Amino acid sequence: MNEAGSAPTDGALLQVDGIAVVSFAAAASRLAAEFPGVATARIEALLVREWDAFCAGRPLVIPTAVEDGAREMLGDVPA
């Protein structure tokens, strides 16, 4: 798995657990350039819909802030 410190900042593909991934912003930008007649909001909505269809189960990746939030909530759980 790629480490966050070595992740490319240019929107290049990464491998996470053997699956090719790319940032949402990079994908939206590339699609907007490829389909200039389509509104950015429509492209983003399509990406979200496709993501929902593809990833209906457990998330492949999560923002580190999600882990931090879970850690805070777990710290509030009585032992």
PDB file with one MODEL, atoms N, CA, C and O in Angstrom:
MODEL        1
ATOM      1  N   MET A   1       0.841  -1.179   0.000  1.00  0.00           N
ATOM      2  CA  MET A   1       0.000   0.000   0.000  1.00  0.00           C
ATOM      3  C   MET A   1       0.882   1.235   0.000  1.00  0.00           C
ATOM      4  O   MET A   1       1.926   1.252   0.652  1.00  0.00           O
ATOM      5  N   ASN A   2       0.475   2.266  -0.721  1.00  0.00           N
ATOM      6  CA  ASN A   2       1.209   3.519  -0.721  1.00  0.00           C
ATOM      7  C   ASN A   2       1.065   4.195   0.627  1.00  0.00           C
ATOM      8  O   ASN A   2      -0.005   4.167   1.234  1.00  0.00           O
ATOM      9  N   GLU A   3       2.143   4.801   1.094  1.00  0.00           N
ATOM     10  CA  GLU A   3       2.092   5.588   2.313  1.00  0.00           C
ATOM     11  C   GLU A   3       1.658   7.000   1.959  1.00  0.00           C
ATOM     12  O   GLU A   3       1.952   7.479   0.864  1.00  0.00           O
ATOM     13  N   ALA A   4       0.967   7.670   2.865  1.00  0.00           N
ATOM     14  CA  ALA A   4       0.455   9.013   2.589  1.00  0.00           C
ATOM     15  C   ALA A   4       1.581   9.969   2.205  1.00  0.00           C
ATOM     16  O   ALA A   4       1.395  10.827   1.342  1.00  0.00           O
ATOM     17  N   GLY A   5       2.731   9.833   2.829  1.00  0.00           N
ATOM     18  CA  GLY A   5       3.843  10.722   2.538  1.00  0.00           C
ATOM     19  C   GLY A   5       4.412  10.546   1.143  1.00  0.00           C
ATOM     20  O   GLY A   5       5.034  11.465   0.610  1.00  0.00           O
ATOM     21  N   SER A   6       4.209   9.369   0.536  1.00  0.00           N
ATOM     22  CA  SER A   6       4.749   9.120  -0.794  1.00  0.00           C
ATOM     23  C   SER A   6       3.677   9.208  -1.882  1.00  0.00           C
ATOM     24  O   SER A   6       3.957   8.957  -3.054  1.00  0.00           O
ATOM     25  N   ALA A   7       2.458   9.562  -1.497  1.00  0.00           N
ATOM     26  CA  ALA A   7       1.369   9.634  -2.468  1.00  0.00           C
ATOM     27  C   ALA A   7       1.593  10.803  -3.426  1.00  0.00           C
ATOM     28  O   ALA A   7       1.972  11.891  -2.994  1.00  0.00           O
ATOM     29  N   PRO A   8       1.363  10.592  -4.713  1.00  0.00           N
ATOM     30  CA  PRO A   8       1.534  11.681  -5.667  1.00  0.00           C
ATOM     31  C   PRO A   8       0.482  12.755  -5.450  1.00  0.00           C
ATOM     32  O   PRO A   8      -0.647  12.455  -5.059  1.00  0.00           O
ATOM     33  N   THR A   9       0.846  13.995  -5.700  1.00  0.00           N
ATOM     34  CA  THR A   9      -0.088  15.109  -5.516  1.00  0.00           C
ATOM     35  C   THR A   9      -0.718  15.530  -6.830  1.00  0.00           C
ATOM     36  O   THR A   9      -1.510  16.473  -6.854  1.00  0.00           O
ATOM     37  N   ASP A  10      -0.387  14.857  -7.923  1.00  0.00           N
ATOM     38  CA  ASP A  10      -0.862  15.277  -9.238  1.00  0.00           C
ATOM     39  C   ASP A  10      -2.096  14.515  -9.704  1.00  0.00           C
ATOM     40  O   ASP A  10      -2.477  14.624 -10.869  1.00  0.00           O
ATOM     41  N   GLY A  11      -2.732  13.743  -8.820  1.00  0.00           N
ATOM     42  CA  GLY A  11      -3.922  13.004  -9.198  1.00  0.00           C
ATOM     43  C   GLY A  11      -3.638  11.668  -9.842  1.00  0.00           C
ATOM     44  O   GLY A  11      -4.545  11.030 -10.378  1.00  0.00           O
ATOM     45  N   ALA A  12      -2.383  11.234  -9.798  1.00  0.00           N
ATOM     46  CA  ALA A  12      -2.025   9.951 -10.399  1.00  0.00           C
ATOM     47  C   ALA A  12      -2.675   8.807  -9.636  1.00  0.00           C
ATOM     48  O   ALA A  12      -3.059   8.945  -8.475  1.00  0.00           O
ATOM     49  N   LEU A  13      -2.787   7.687 -10.313  1.00  0.00           N
ATOM     50  CA  LEU A  13      -3.355   6.500  -9.686  1.00  0.00           C
ATOM     51  C   LEU A  13      -2.460   5.992  -8.568  1.00  0.00           C
ATOM     52  O   LEU A  13      -1.234   6.079  -8.642  1.00  0.00           O
ATOM     53  N   LEU A  14      -3.089   5.467  -7.544  1.00  0.00           N
ATOM     54  CA  LEU A  14      -2.407   4.820  -6.437  1.00  0.00           C
ATOM     55  C   LEU A  14      -2.922   3.395  -6.346  1.00  0.00           C
ATOM     56  O   LEU A  14      -3.959   3.070  -6.924  1.00  0.00           O
ATOM     57  N   GLN A  15      -2.221   2.561  -5.638  1.00  0.00           N
ATOM     58  CA  GLN A  15      -2.689   1.212  -5.339  1.00  0.00           C
ATOM     59  C   GLN A  15      -2.982   1.153  -3.848  1.00  0.00           C
ATOM     60  O   GLN A  15      -2.122   1.485  -3.032  1.00  0.00           O
ATOM     61  N   VAL A  16      -4.184   0.737  -3.488  1.00  0.00           N
ATOM     62  CA  VAL A  16      -4.563   0.532  -2.098  1.00  0.00           C
ATOM     63  C   VAL A  16      -5.106  -0.881  -2.005  1.00  0.00           C
ATOM     64  O   VAL A  16      -6.114  -1.214  -2.627  1.00  0.00           O
ATOM     65  N   ASP A  17      -4.432  -1.703  -1.225  1.00  0.00           N
ATOM     66  CA  ASP A  17      -4.829  -3.107  -1.103  1.00  0.00           C
ATOM     67  C   ASP A  17      -5.019  -3.767  -2.463  1.00  0.00           C
ATOM     68  O   ASP A  17      -5.934  -4.568  -2.652  1.00  0.00           O
ATOM     69  N   GLY A  18      -4.141  -3.423  -3.416  1.00  0.00           N
ATOM     70  CA  GLY A  18      -4.165  -4.027  -4.737  1.00  0.00           C
ATOM     71  C   GLY A  18      -5.205  -3.454  -5.687  1.00  0.00           C
ATOM     72  O   GLY A  18      -5.368  -3.963  -6.796  1.00  0.00           O
ATOM     73  N   ILE A  19      -5.906  -2.416  -5.279  1.00  0.00           N
ATOM     74  CA  ILE A  19      -6.949  -1.794  -6.109  1.00  0.00           C
ATOM     75  C   ILE A  19      -6.460  -0.416  -6.544  1.00  0.00           C
ATOM     76  O   ILE A  19      -5.977   0.370  -5.728  1.00  0.00           O
ATOM     77  N   ALA A  20      -6.592  -0.133  -7.838  1.00  0.00           N
ATOM     78  CA  ALA A  20      -6.205   1.192  -8.348  1.00  0.00           C
ATOM     79  C   ALA A  20      -7.224   2.222  -7.878  1.00  0.00           C
ATOM     80  O   ALA A  20      -8.428   2.030  -8.049  1.00  0.00           O
ATOM     81  N   VAL A  21      -6.747   3.309  -7.289  1.00  0.00           N
ATOM     82  CA  VAL A  21      -7.615   4.392  -6.826  1.00  0.00           C
ATOM     83  C   VAL A  21      -7.035   5.723  -7.287  1.00  0.00           C
ATOM     84  O   VAL A  21      -5.852   5.825  -7.614  1.00  0.00           O
ATOM     85  N   VAL A  22      -7.886   6.732  -7.305  1.00  0.00           N
ATOM     86  CA  VAL A  22      -7.490   8.075  -7.698  1.00  0.00           C
ATOM     87  C   VAL A  22      -8.339   9.038  -6.887  1.00  0.00           C
ATOM     88  O   VAL A  22      -9.433   8.680  -6.452  1.00  0.00           O
ATOM     89  N   SER A  23      -7.857  10.238  -6.680  1.00  0.00           N
ATOM     90  CA  SER A  23      -8.656  11.193  -5.919  1.00  0.00           C
ATOM     91  C   SER A  23      -9.909  11.580  -6.693  1.00  0.00           C
ATOM     92  O   SER A  23      -9.919  11.601  -7.923  1.00  0.00           O
ATOM     93  N   PHE A  24     -10.953  11.882  -5.951  1.00  0.00           N
ATOM     94  CA  PHE A  24     -12.222  12.303  -6.550  1.00  0.00           C
ATOM     95  C   PHE A  24     -11.996  13.553  -7.402  1.00  0.00           C
ATOM     96  O   PHE A  24     -12.487  13.642  -8.527  1.00  0.00           O
ATOM     97  N   ALA A  25     -11.252  14.511  -6.860  1.00  0.00           N
ATOM     98  CA  ALA A  25     -11.005  15.770  -7.576  1.00  0.00           C
ATOM     99  C   ALA A  25     -10.260  15.535  -8.884  1.00  0.00           C
ATOM    100  O   ALA A  25     -10.573  16.159  -9.898  1.00  0.00           O
ATOM    101  N   ALA A  26      -9.272  14.633  -8.868  1.00  0.00           N
ATOM    102  CA  ALA A  26      -8.508  14.353 -10.082  1.00  0.00           C
ATOM    103  C   ALA A  26      -9.389  13.694 -11.137  1.00  0.00           C
ATOM    104  O   ALA A  26      -9.322  14.046 -12.315  1.00  0.00           O
ATOM    105  N   ALA A  27     -10.214  12.741 -10.717  1.00  0.00           N
ATOM    106  CA  ALA A  27     -11.108  12.074 -11.662  1.00  0.00           C
ATOM    107  C   ALA A  27     -12.098  13.079 -12.250  1.00  0.00           C
ATOM    108  O   ALA A  27     -12.325  13.088 -13.460  1.00  0.00           O
ATOM    109  N   ALA A  28     -12.685  13.922 -11.407  1.00  0.00           N
ATOM    110  CA  ALA A  28     -13.645  14.920 -11.874  1.00  0.00           C
ATOM    111  C   ALA A  28     -12.985  15.887 -12.847  1.00  0.00           C
ATOM    112  O   ALA A  28     -13.583  16.258 -13.857  1.00  0.00           O
ATOM    113  N   SER A  29     -11.771  16.291 -12.553  1.00  0.00           N
ATOM    114  CA  SER A  29     -11.044  17.221 -13.420  1.00  0.00           C
ATOM    115  C   SER A  29     -10.757  16.599 -14.785  1.00  0.00           C
ATOM    116  O   SER A  29     -10.951  17.242 -15.817  1.00  0.00           O
ATOM    117  N   ARG A  30     -10.295  15.349 -14.787  1.00  0.00           N
ATOM    118  CA  ARG A  30     -10.013  14.678 -16.054  1.00  0.00           C
ATOM    119  C   ARG A  30     -11.283  14.500 -16.883  1.00  0.00           C
ATOM    120  O   ARG A  30     -11.268  14.714 -18.095  1.00  0.00           O
ATOM    121  N   LEU A  31     -12.381  14.108 -16.235  1.00  0.00           N
ATOM    122  CA  LEU A  31     -13.633  13.922 -16.956  1.00  0.00           C
ATOM    123  C   LEU A  31     -14.167  15.253 -17.485  1.00  0.00           C
ATOM    124  O   LEU A  31     -14.719  15.301 -18.584  1.00  0.00           O
ATOM    125  N   ALA A  32     -14.012  16.327 -16.721  1.00  0.00           N
ATOM    126  CA  ALA A  32     -14.455  17.647 -17.175  1.00  0.00           C
ATOM    127  C   ALA A  32     -13.672  18.083 -18.409  1.00  0.00           C
ATOM    128  O   ALA A  32     -14.231  18.695 -19.319  1.00  0.00           O
ATOM    129  N   ALA A  33     -12.381  17.768 -18.440  1.00  0.00           N
ATOM    130  CA  ALA A  33     -11.563  18.099 -19.608  1.00  0.00           C
ATOM    131  C   ALA A  33     -11.952  17.247 -20.810  1.00  0.00           C
ATOM    132  O   ALA A  33     -11.945  17.724 -21.944  1.00  0.00           O
ATOM    133  N   GLU A  34     -12.285  16.000 -20.562  1.00  0.00           N
ATOM    134  CA  GLU A  34     -12.655  15.082 -21.637  1.00  0.00           C
ATOM    135  C   GLU A  34     -14.062  15.355 -22.176  1.00  0.00           C
ATOM    136  O   GLU A  34     -14.336  15.130 -23.355  1.00  0.00           O
ATOM    137  N   PHE A  35     -14.952  15.843 -21.301  1.00  0.00           N
ATOM    138  CA  PHE A  35     -16.338  16.122 -21.675  1.00  0.00           C
ATOM    139  C   PHE A  35     -16.679  17.573 -21.321  1.00  0.00           C
ATOM    140  O   PHE A  35     -17.450  17.819 -20.393  1.00  0.00           O
ATOM    141  N   PRO A  36     -16.105  18.537 -22.059  1.00  0.00           N
ATOM    142  CA  PRO A  36     -16.282  19.954 -21.700  1.00  0.00           C
ATOM    143  C   PRO A  36     -17.724  20.442 -21.773  1.00  0.00           C
ATOM    144  O   PRO A  36     -18.048  21.465 -21.171  1.00  0.00           O
ATOM    145  N   GLY A  37     -18.583  19.755 -22.479  1.00  0.00           N
ATOM    146  CA  GLY A  37     -19.975  20.182 -22.588  1.00  0.00           C
ATOM    147  C   GLY A  37     -20.850  19.742 -21.422  1.00  0.00           C
ATOM    148  O   GLY A  37     -22.034  20.076 -21.374  1.00  0.00           O
ATOM    149  N   VAL A  38     -20.278  18.995 -20.484  1.00  0.00           N
ATOM    150  CA  VAL A  38     -21.043  18.484 -19.350  1.00  0.00           C
ATOM    151  C   VAL A  38     -20.694  19.307 -18.109  1.00  0.00           C
ATOM    152  O   VAL A  38     -19.521  19.540 -17.819  1.00  0.00           O
ATOM    153  N   ALA A  39     -21.719  19.742 -17.386  1.00  0.00           N
ATOM    154  CA  ALA A  39     -21.500  20.543 -16.180  1.00  0.00           C
ATOM    155  C   ALA A  39     -20.712  19.746 -15.136  1.00  0.00           C
ATOM    156  O   ALA A  39     -20.896  18.539 -14.980  1.00  0.00           O
ATOM    157  N   THR A  40     -19.840  20.447 -14.438  1.00  0.00           N
ATOM    158  CA  THR A  40     -19.027  19.812 -13.398  1.00  0.00           C
ATOM    159  C   THR A  40     -19.907  19.148 -12.344  1.00  0.00           C
ATOM    160  O   THR A  40     -19.588  18.059 -11.867  1.00  0.00           O
ATOM    161  N   ALA A  41     -21.008  19.793 -11.980  1.00  0.00           N
ATOM    162  CA  ALA A  41     -21.906  19.212 -10.973  1.00  0.00           C
ATOM    163  C   ALA A  41     -22.466  17.869 -11.449  1.00  0.00           C
ATOM    164  O   ALA A  41     -22.623  16.948 -10.647  1.00  0.00           O
ATOM    165  N   ARG A  42     -22.764  17.751 -12.727  1.00  0.00           N
ATOM    166  CA  ARG A  42     -23.276  16.473 -13.260  1.00  0.00           C
ATOM    167  C   ARG A  42     -22.184  15.415 -13.221  1.00  0.00           C
ATOM    168  O   ARG A  42     -22.442  14.270 -12.850  1.00  0.00           O
ATOM    169  N   ILE A  43     -20.972  15.786 -13.598  1.00  0.00           N
ATOM    170  CA  ILE A  43     -19.857  14.840 -13.563  1.00  0.00           C
ATOM    171  C   ILE A  43     -19.645  14.351 -12.132  1.00  0.00           C
ATOM    172  O   ILE A  43     -19.487  13.151 -11.908  1.00  0.00           O
ATOM    173  N   GLU A  44     -19.641  15.262 -11.169  1.00  0.00           N
ATOM    174  CA  GLU A  44     -19.446  14.873  -9.773  1.00  0.00           C
ATOM    175  C   GLU A  44     -20.581  13.985  -9.288  1.00  0.00           C
ATOM    176  O   GLU A  44     -20.339  13.021  -8.561  1.00  0.00           O
ATOM    177  N   ALA A  45     -21.812  14.290  -9.675  1.00  0.00           N
ATOM    178  CA  ALA A  45     -22.956  13.453  -9.279  1.00  0.00           C
ATOM    179  C   ALA A  45     -22.828  12.042  -9.871  1.00  0.00           C
ATOM    180  O   ALA A  45     -23.137  11.050  -9.211  1.00  0.00           O
ATOM    181  N   LEU A  46     -22.367  11.973 -11.122  1.00  0.00           N
ATOM    182  CA  LEU A  46     -22.168  10.665 -11.744  1.00  0.00           C
ATOM    183  C   LEU A  46     -21.072   9.874 -11.044  1.00  0.00           C
ATOM    184  O   LEU A  46     -21.200   8.665 -10.850  1.00  0.00           O
ATOM    185  N   LEU A  47     -20.002  10.552 -10.666  1.00  0.00           N
ATOM    186  CA  LEU A  47     -18.927   9.868  -9.937  1.00  0.00           C
ATOM    187  C   LEU A  47     -19.432   9.322  -8.608  1.00  0.00           C
ATOM    188  O   LEU A  47     -19.103   8.196  -8.233  1.00  0.00           O
ATOM    189  N   VAL A  48     -20.224  10.109  -7.898  1.00  0.00           N
ATOM    190  CA  VAL A  48     -20.768   9.650  -6.618  1.00  0.00           C
ATOM    191  C   VAL A  48     -21.692   8.454  -6.839  1.00  0.00           C
ATOM    192  O   VAL A  48     -21.638   7.481  -6.086  1.00  0.00           O
ATOM    193  N   ARG A  49     -22.532   8.521  -7.861  1.00  0.00           N
ATOM    194  CA  ARG A  49     -23.446   7.413  -8.155  1.00  0.00           C
ATOM    195  C   ARG A  49     -22.669   6.145  -8.505  1.00  0.00           C
ATOM    196  O   ARG A  49     -23.008   5.060  -8.034  1.00  0.00           O
ATOM    197  N   GLU A  50     -21.633   6.278  -9.328  1.00  0.00           N
ATOM    198  CA  GLU A  50     -20.817   5.118  -9.689  1.00  0.00           C
ATOM    199  C   GLU A  50     -20.071   4.574  -8.477  1.00  0.00           C
ATOM    200  O   GLU A  50     -19.940   3.361  -8.316  1.00  0.00           O
ATOM    201  N   TRP A  51     -19.584   5.469  -7.628  1.00  0.00           N
ATOM    202  CA  TRP A  51     -18.894   5.039  -6.406  1.00  0.00           C
ATOM    203  C   TRP A  51     -19.854   4.257  -5.520  1.00  0.00           C
ATOM    204  O   TRP A  51     -19.497   3.206  -4.988  1.00  0.00           O
ATOM    205  N   ASP A  52     -21.071   4.767  -5.363  1.00  0.00           N
ATOM    206  CA  ASP A  52     -22.074   4.057  -4.563  1.00  0.00           C
ATOM    207  C   ASP A  52     -22.343   2.658  -5.121  1.00  0.00           C
ATOM    208  O   ASP A  52     -22.443   1.691  -4.366  1.00  0.00           O
ATOM    209  N   ALA A  53     -22.457   2.561  -6.435  1.00  0.00           N
ATOM    210  CA  ALA A  53     -22.731   1.269  -7.069  1.00  0.00           C
ATOM    211  C   ALA A  53     -21.545   0.315  -6.913  1.00  0.00           C
ATOM    212  O   ALA A  53     -21.733  -0.881  -6.691  1.00  0.00           O
ATOM    213  N   PHE A  54     -20.337   0.840  -7.028  1.00  0.00           N
ATOM    214  CA  PHE A  54     -19.137   0.011  -6.982  1.00  0.00           C
ATOM    215  C   PHE A  54     -18.771  -0.378  -5.554  1.00  0.00           C
ATOM    216  O   PHE A  54     -18.299  -1.489  -5.312  1.00  0.00           O
ATOM    217  N   CYS A  55     -18.985   0.518  -4.626  1.00  0.00           N
ATOM    218  CA  CYS A  55     -18.504   0.338  -3.253  1.00  0.00           C
ATOM    219  C   CYS A  55     -19.644   0.181  -2.265  1.00  0.00           C
ATOM    220  O   CYS A  55     -19.603   0.766  -1.182  1.00  0.00           O
ATOM    221  N   ALA A  56     -20.641  -0.580  -2.607  1.00  0.00           N
ATOM    222  CA  ALA A  56     -21.811  -0.710  -1.740  1.00  0.00           C
ATOM    223  C   ALA A  56     -21.467  -1.325  -0.386  1.00  0.00           C
ATOM    224  O   ALA A  56     -22.245  -1.209   0.561  1.00  0.00           O
ATOM    225  N   GLY A  57     -20.341  -1.959  -0.288  1.00  0.00           N
ATOM    226  CA  GLY A  57     -19.950  -2.596   0.968  1.00  0.00           C
ATOM    227  C   GLY A  57     -19.027  -1.716   1.786  1.00  0.00           C
ATOM    228  O   GLY A  57     -19.184  -0.496   1.836  1.00  0.00           O
ATOM    229  N   ARG A  58     -18.073  -2.350   2.417  1.00  0.00           N
ATOM    230  CA  ARG A  58     -17.112  -1.665   3.269  1.00  0.00           C
ATOM    231  C   ARG A  58     -16.237  -0.727   2.453  1.00  0.00           C
ATOM    232  O   ARG A  58     -15.807  -1.101   1.362  1.00  0.00           O
ATOM    233  N   PRO A  59     -15.954   0.489   2.944  1.00  0.00           N
ATOM    234  CA  PRO A  59     -15.121   1.422   2.185  1.00  0.00           C
ATOM    235  C   PRO A  59     -13.703   0.894   2.011  1.00  0.00           C
ATOM    236  O   PRO A  59     -13.146   0.256   2.905  1.00  0.00           O
ATOM    237  N   LEU A  60     -13.135   1.171   0.850  1.00  0.00           N
ATOM    238  CA  LEU A  60     -11.761   0.787   0.578  1.00  0.00           C
ATOM    239  C   LEU A  60     -10.790   1.716   1.308  1.00  0.00           C
ATOM    240  O   LEU A  60      -9.781   1.269   1.853  1.00  0.00           O
ATOM    241  N   VAL A  61     -11.100   2.989   1.313  1.00  0.00           N
ATOM    242  CA  VAL A  61     -10.283   3.987   2.005  1.00  0.00           C
ATOM    243  C   VAL A  61     -11.204   4.931   2.760  1.00  0.00           C
ATOM    244  O   VAL A  61     -12.372   5.088   2.406  1.00  0.00           O
ATOM    245  N   ILE A  62     -10.675   5.557   3.796  1.00  0.00           N
ATOM    246  CA  ILE A  62     -11.409   6.568   4.552  1.00  0.00           C
ATOM    247  C   ILE A  62     -10.455   7.710   4.870  1.00  0.00           C
ATOM    248  O   ILE A  62      -9.246   7.499   4.970  1.00  0.00           O
ATOM    249  N   PRO A  63     -10.984   8.913   5.028  1.00  0.00           N
ATOM    250  CA  PRO A  63     -10.123  10.006   5.473  1.00  0.00           C
ATOM    251  C   PRO A  63      -9.598   9.710   6.878  1.00  0.00           C
ATOM    252  O   PRO A  63     -10.295   9.101   7.690  1.00  0.00           O
ATOM    253  N   THR A  64      -8.396  10.133   7.157  1.00  0.00           N
ATOM    254  CA  THR A  64      -7.839   9.901   8.489  1.00  0.00           C
ATOM    255  C   THR A  64      -8.673  10.592   9.558  1.00  0.00           C
ATOM    256  O   THR A  64      -8.674  10.164  10.712  1.00  0.00           O
ATOM    257  N   ALA A  65      -9.386  11.659   9.189  1.00  0.00           N
ATOM    258  CA  ALA A  65     -10.257  12.342  10.145  1.00  0.00           C
ATOM    259  C   ALA A  65     -11.391  11.423  10.615  1.00  0.00           C
ATOM    260  O   ALA A  65     -11.869  11.564  11.741  1.00  0.00           O
ATOM    261  N   VAL A  66     -11.823  10.491   9.770  1.00  0.00           N
ATOM    262  CA  VAL A  66     -12.856   9.528  10.169  1.00  0.00           C
ATOM    263  C   VAL A  66     -12.299   8.623  11.260  1.00  0.00           C
ATOM    264  O   VAL A  66     -12.973   8.352  12.254  1.00  0.00           O
ATOM    265  N   GLU A  67     -11.084   8.161  11.075  1.00  0.00           N
ATOM    266  CA  GLU A  67     -10.445   7.339  12.109  1.00  0.00           C
ATOM    267  C   GLU A  67     -10.291   8.133  13.402  1.00  0.00           C
ATOM    268  O   GLU A  67     -10.532   7.607  14.489  1.00  0.00           O
ATOM    269  N   ASP A  68      -9.892   9.390  13.288  1.00  0.00           N
ATOM    270  CA  ASP A  68      -9.738  10.242  14.471  1.00  0.00           C
ATOM    271  C   ASP A  68     -11.069  10.410  15.202  1.00  0.00           C
ATOM    272  O   ASP A  68     -11.119  10.367  16.431  1.00  0.00           O
ATOM    273  N   GLY A  69     -12.156  10.604  14.431  1.00  0.00           N
ATOM    274  CA  GLY A  69     -13.475  10.748  15.036  1.00  0.00           C
ATOM    275  C   GLY A  69     -13.905   9.480  15.748  1.00  0.00           C
ATOM    276  O   GLY A  69     -14.469   9.536  16.841  1.00  0.00           O
ATOM    277  N   ALA A  70     -13.641   8.338  15.130  1.00  0.00           N
ATOM    278  CA  ALA A  70     -13.971   7.059  15.772  1.00  0.00           C
ATOM    279  C   ALA A  70     -13.162   6.893  17.054  1.00  0.00           C
ATOM    280  O   ALA A  70     -13.678   6.401  18.058  1.00  0.00           O
ATOM    281  N   ARG A  71     -11.908   7.299  17.019  1.00  0.00           N
ATOM    282  CA  ARG A  71     -11.045   7.202  18.201  1.00  0.00           C
ATOM    283  C   ARG A  71     -11.630   8.048  19.340  1.00  0.00           C
ATOM    284  O   ARG A  71     -11.665   7.606  20.489  1.00  0.00           O
ATOM    285  N   GLU A  72     -12.085   9.256  19.020  1.00  0.00           N
ATOM    286  CA  GLU A  72     -12.695  10.125  20.036  1.00  0.00           C
ATOM    287  C   GLU A  72     -13.932   9.473  20.634  1.00  0.00           C
ATOM    288  O   GLU A  72     -14.115   9.467  21.851  1.00  0.00           O
ATOM    289  N   MET A  73     -14.790   8.917  19.758  1.00  0.00           N
ATOM    290  CA  MET A  73     -16.015   8.279  20.250  1.00  0.00           C
ATOM    291  C   MET A  73     -15.693   7.048  21.086  1.00  0.00           C
ATOM    292  O   MET A  73     -16.348   6.803  22.098  1.00  0.00           O
ATOM    293  N   LEU A  74     -14.699   6.275  20.682  1.00  0.00           N
ATOM    294  CA  LEU A  74     -14.315   5.098  21.454  1.00  0.00           C
ATOM    295  C   LEU A  74     -13.745   5.495  22.811  1.00  0.00           C
ATOM    296  O   LEU A  74     -13.895   4.765  23.790  1.00  0.00           O
ATOM    297  N   GLY A  75     -13.091   6.652  22.867  1.00  0.00           N
ATOM    298  CA  GLY A  75     -12.564   7.137  24.127  1.00  0.00           C
ATOM    299  C   GLY A  75     -13.674   7.534  25.102  1.00  0.00           C
ATOM    300  O   GLY A  75     -13.458   7.579  26.313  1.00  0.00           O
ATOM    301  N   ASP A  76     -14.876   7.823  24.562  1.00  0.00           N
ATOM    302  CA  ASP A  76     -16.011   8.205  25.400  1.00  0.00           C
ATOM    303  C   ASP A  76     -16.829   6.998  25.862  1.00  0.00           C
ATOM    304  O   ASP A  76     -17.755   7.137  26.660  1.00  0.00           O
ATOM    305  N   VAL A  77     -16.477   5.806  25.350  1.00  0.00           N
ATOM    306  CA  VAL A  77     -17.212   4.600  25.701  1.00  0.00           C
ATOM    307  C   VAL A  77     -16.749   4.128  27.080  1.00  0.00           C
ATOM    308  O   VAL A  77     -15.551   3.954  27.302  1.00  0.00           O
ATOM    309  N   PRO A  78     -17.695   3.917  28.012  1.00  0.00           N
ATOM    310  CA  PRO A  78     -17.276   3.422  29.340  1.00  0.00           C
ATOM    311  C   PRO A  78     -16.652   2.038  29.234  1.00  0.00           C
ATOM    312  O   PRO A  78     -17.104   1.199  28.454  1.00  0.00           O
ATOM    313  N   ALA A  79     -15.622   1.810  30.017  1.00  0.00           N
ATOM    314  CA  ALA A  79     -14.923   0.521  29.992  1.00  0.00           C
ATOM    315  C   ALA A  79     -15.713  -0.561  30.643  1.00  0.00           C
ATOM    316  O   ALA A  79     -15.261  -1.705  30.703  1.00  0.00           O
TER     317      ALA A  79
ENDMDL
END
